[in-house]
Amino acid sequence: MLNLYKLLITVVFLFIFSLGCDNNNNATIPDDSPIPPNPQDWVCPSSVVNLSQCKIDSWCAANEDRGEPAPPGLRNPPPLSDLAMKNMFDAQYQEFVRDRRYANELDWNRDLNWRMTGPYLGAFGFGEFFGVHSSAVRIYYSPEVIKWLCDGRVGEIPDGAMIIKEQHPINESLGIITDEDGCMEIPVSVTPTSWTTYIKNNSASFDGWYQGSVRAASTENPEPLWEIGNPPQAV
């Protein structure tokens, strides 16, 4: 029988920001599915932390240094009508992401560690993953997003704010450990192999977010840069 490994939620009080990405509570499970039909059974109860508003306020007060905003040249994506400027912007932004400047230079707040987005059935790397994403994730938040969260999520997130989701395939390099209840934990820090990105800009798209997906550049089998960025450079 295959083992069902359950999601261990590891969070800093507010670092559960969702754009419809990591919330699987409304999933419809087929009758013949090997996983329990109730999504609550996929989560380890001991990992769910309900923090009081007082503790949230204390964290915000103690962590007023939340890193530096993104560079001015990366905060305002050009419109699709200006393809030359869009190409230039996309190339610069992909370099910013691949170099992890948001972490190495700007010191943004992030999830406590890498985490899964759903339960896993079978041997890691060879089984079946029932998460929203096909990878483990770790999310970074620009200071504007943290301020919005600390202010009670009132009003709109300002243009130029960013959320960057690091992603890594589910395999042995994650060092996933499980306990007797099948709860998963990722104790190591790995280098992301891809990213999902969000830039807040009300004029950039219908929903106000300039979204993209970037893969790490390969030195062994290099691909044209326009093929490994989304939005891609226009050709």
Phi, psi and omega in degrees: 000137178282144179275140174263117178261133188260158182287128173255114183275118177239116187222154157273143193326321189244002187276047170240075179262126186238131169249037184080024187258318190242020182252108185249016186293339182260015182292145176262120184259126178300152182299329183265014180291143179282355180257156181302144183289337181267116181303335178297335179282352179274346187253138178285118184304325183294344183268352182274119183245123177256102183269145179284159177299328179298317180291324177297314180298323180295318179297315181298319180292325183276349183233059180284337175274103187243024179090180182259148176295164176296155178303146182306323183290350181248008186263348185228088181300134178292158178288158179298338180290343179247081187294326181296315178291324178297318178301315181295316180298312183299319180296317180291321181291320177298322177295319178302317181288311183298327178279356179054042181295332177300330180263313188283330183246320187267345173059053179285154173290153183212173170304154181300322180202181174294148182212157174274164178245016179176178181285161182229136182243118177106189181288136183299130182093345182229356183264206182239127183258133182250025178275170178294323178254160178271014184216169168281155184225157170213129190248136175250147185231129177291161185300332179295324179290318179297319178299316179299318178295314181293334179274012175088016179060036180265136180077192182263150169292133185289152175302143181097345176290154183220150171231127182237120182258111175281144182225149180212137179302151178277104179207187187294338182292343177286343180063035184299131176243151180228152176259188184293342178267003180081015180282130183268145174216142178248101187273350185258165174248123182242165178276127181296150177254348177201166182219146166248130189236151179223125173244123180285119176199111186294340180263358186271336182200172183298319183266005176085007179234128174271100188261148180207169177223127184235136175252151176295139179289138181262132177273337181279316180231074184298139177247155174303136184303328183291343180272344186247019175228143178218113010294137180281163171292138181288140180232000000 
